[in-house]
Amino acid sequence: MKSKEIILLLLLTSGALFIHGYHPFAEDAEIYVPGILKILHPQLFPFGAELFQSHAHLTLFPNLIAASVRVTHLPLQLVLFVWQVLSIFLLLLACWELTGRCFTDVKARWAGVALIAALLTLPVAGTGLYILDQYLNPRNLTAFAAIFAIVKVLDKKYVQAVLFLVFAAALHPLMAVFALSYCVLLVLLEKFGPSFAALAALLPFGITFEPPGPAYHQVALSHSYFYLTRWAWYEWVGAVAPIAILWWFSRVARYRRWRNLELLCRALVIYQILYTAAGLVLSIPARFESLARLQPMRSLYLLYILLILFGGGLVGEHVLKNRVWRWLALFVPLCAGMFVAQRALFPASAHIEWPGASPRNRWAQAFVWIRENTPSSAIFALDPTHMDIPGEDENGFRAISQRSMLADEVKDSGAVTMFPPLAETWLQQIEAQRGWRKFQLKDFQRLQATYGVSWVVLQAPGVAGLECPYRNEAVLVCRLN
């Protein structure tokens, strides 16, 4: 690559970080960061570690980040930030390489990459995913590997493609399956044409599987994105409309004799039709509920990246061209809208939570106090829906406080949907916390007797009879004697 291209990609990376923000301990970071901490400090999380280690055992992501901390001797927060910035840069770099196989006009290539940078936090239909999250996780690192694998398949460098896919599988096995299936589809489509897609009829959708227990059924139904038949109409539009758009892109590519772009779009149409069919079949809970956690509709994750990239390239080729005002007319409102949307998602937190900076969020401040002032063996209880409370901004308790807690209904339930054996333990702890907002001293003492809970985090004004050495405008941290 030329130095000018690297500089432009770095500028786009910085712009993407400024637009979309950075929240290292939000949302799914509550699952992944404790896995890293457990490797670095095995004495942490003596209670309930199985609720996040179930994910950690299937990926080398926590091992990679923990190794980065040990090799560099840098604080974990700084390492997470560096990897997040690197994941953005590598995705944009991979997209730049792929556009080079689809478009000859450099303006089209930059338009595609710039559109990806502007839309990193665009929701992917009803899947519960973004193109790239505002915090580091395995998906962020598998995204660039998947795009590079596609580039290598187009170049017929299959060994290199396999290496990228192996890297993706080591970090996120499920997302790597989608990338692998698409790469295989590209090869087959080029060699045999679309008729081989009829082989999909041979897939064993008629097999009956042993249904899980009632505890798993309860938690699975709370995750509507598992079931395509429960999606809202606009989510259906987000799943079906891209197929029609990609078909149209393939027609444009054929007319312009862009062979690679035509192949990529045709393969995406077949790819998504097959996964949508699988999603419909697995949306029959009574028969396939235990397989719904495979989430075939998350195939849209890869499709959206490519759809945005190709769409941006075509807009750059036919509309933006070399007119500066057109570029500004498209990207200024788009970037401003994405920035405003992100501020609305995390209104009580800094837009970019820089490594080492004190958190602005009141809940996060309490979690930091807990990390610095309570023993690592402490077991906490707090509202099991605390991540959904306005002002909490989905900050992960374990990720920030580095302390054990009873199961919650937000992120721990996601772990349970992927690992059914956890369901009974999760449900028992959730039932023990039912009616949390009406709890009194005797209820907390019951949790202490049953689970060894030694501390609780309460919303202000708190509960009478508790000793609370920390409080702020939002929450109190109280000791159970």
Protein Blocks (a to p, Z undefined) as FASTA:
>chain_A
ZZklmmmmmmmmmmmmmmnopafkgcjlmmmmmmmmmmmmmmgokbhklmmmmmmmmpck
lmmmmmmmmmnopafklmmmmmmmmmmmmmmmmmmmmmmmmbmblklmmmmmmmmmmmmm
gcehjnopafbdcbdcfklmmmmmmmmmmmmmmnopaklmmmmmmmmmmmmmmlmmmmmm
mmmmmmmmmmnojmlmmmmmmpckkbccddddfklmmmmmmmmklpmklpcfklmmmmmm
mmmmmmmmmmmmmmnopaklmmmmmmmmmmmmmmmmmmmmmmmmklmmmmmmnommlmmm
mmmmmmmmmmmmmmmmmmnmmafklmmmmmmmmmmmmmmmmmmmmmmbcfblcehiacfb
lklmmmmmmmmmccfkbccdddfklmmpghklopafklmnopacdddfklmmmmmmmmmm
lmmmmmmmmmmmgoklmccfklmmmmmmmnopabdcdddebjehiacfbccfkbccdddZ
Z
